[in-house]
């Protein structure tokens, strides 16, 4: 049986802030089911799009989020809110 992971576990994993135990749990979860891997790839694409400074298109991001939620709805998964991202410090160089 695959371990249970929370949305926060996935966000922490994507942010590189997960503990070793959470990293292992997420990796076991990914190995356990092809649907988990597909869902994670979609989430990772969104994560990467949000992380790209000054290149994000809010309309594209919203459409991608809706597509991910629809995939989850079809699979009977619980639907989360868009994960909150920690603000990254920006250089205030002059």
C-alpha positions as CSV (number, residue, x, y, z in Angstrom):
1,X,0.0,0.0,0.0
2,X,1.3,3.5,-0.9
3,X,2.0,5.9,1.9
4,X,-0.3,8.8,2.2
5,X,1.0,12.3,1.3
6,X,-0.6,15.6,2.0
7,X,-0.6,18.6,-0.3
8,X,1.8,20.3,2.1
9,X,4.2,17.3,1.7
10,X,4.1,17.8,-2.1
11,X,4.6,21.5,-1.8
12,X,7.6,21.0,0.6
13,X,9.0,18.4,-1.7
14,X,8.8,20.7,-4.8
15,X,10.3,23.6,-2.8
16,X,13.2,21.4,-1.7
17,X,12.2,22.0,1.9
18,X,10.9,18.5,2.8
19,X,12.5,16.5,5.6
20,X,14.2,13.3,4.7
21,X,11.2,11.3,6.0
22,X,8.8,13.3,3.8
23,X,11.1,13.0,0.8
24,X,11.1,9.2,1.2
25,X,7.3,9.1,1.7
26,X,6.7,11.2,-1.5
27,X,9.1,9.1,-3.5
28,X,7.4,5.9,-2.3
29,X,4.0,7.4,-3.1
30,X,5.3,8.2,-6.6
31,X,6.7,4.7,-7.2
32,X,3.4,3.1,-6.1
33,X,1.1,4.3,-8.8
34,X,1.3,5.7,-12.3
35,X,-1.6,8.1,-11.6
36,X,0.4,9.5,-8.7
37,X,3.3,10.2,-11.1
38,X,1.0,11.8,-13.7
39,X,-0.6,14.0,-11.0
40,X,2.8,15.0,-9.7
41,X,4.1,15.9,-13.1
42,X,1.1,18.2,-13.7
43,X,1.7,19.8,-10.3
44,X,5.4,20.1,-11.0
45,X,4.7,21.9,-14.3
46,X,2.5,24.4,-12.4
47,X,5.1,24.8,-9.7
48,X,7.8,25.5,-12.3
49,X,5.6,28.0,-14.1
50,X,4.9,29.9,-11.0
51,X,8.6,29.8,-10.0
52,X,9.7,31.5,-13.3
53,X,10.0,35.2,-12.4
54,X,8.4,37.6,-14.8
55,X,7.5,34.9,-17.3
56,X,4.3,33.7,-15.8
57,X,1.1,34.3,-17.7
58,X,-1.8,34.4,-15.1
59,X,-4.3,33.2,-17.7
60,X,-2.2,30.2,-18.7
61,X,-1.5,29.4,-15.1
62,X,-5.2,29.5,-14.2
63,X,-6.0,27.3,-17.2
64,X,-3.3,24.8,-16.1
65,X,-4.7,24.7,-12.6
66,X,-8.2,24.1,-13.8
67,X,-7.0,21.3,-16.0
68,X,-5.2,19.7,-13.1
69,X,-8.3,20.0,-10.9
70,X,-10.4,18.4,-13.6
71,X,-8.0,15.5,-13.9
72,X,-8.2,15.1,-10.1
73,X,-12.0,15.4,-10.1
74,X,-12.3,12.6,-12.8
75,X,-10.1,10.4,-10.7
76,X,-12.2,11.0,-7.6
77,X,-9.4,12.8,-5.7
78,X,-10.0,15.6,-3.2
79,X,-9.6,19.0,-4.8
80,X,-7.2,21.4,-3.0
81,X,-6.8,25.1,-3.2
82,X,-3.9,26.4,-5.1
83,X,-0.9,25.9,-2.8
84,X,0.5,29.0,-1.2
85,X,4.1,29.7,-2.1
86,X,6.6,31.3,0.2
87,X,7.7,34.7,-1.1
88,X,11.2,34.5,-2.4
89,X,13.4,37.5,-1.6
90,X,14.2,39.6,-4.6
91,X,17.5,41.4,-5.0
92,X,17.1,45.1,-4.4
93,X,20.4,45.9,-6.2
94,X,20.9,49.4,-7.5
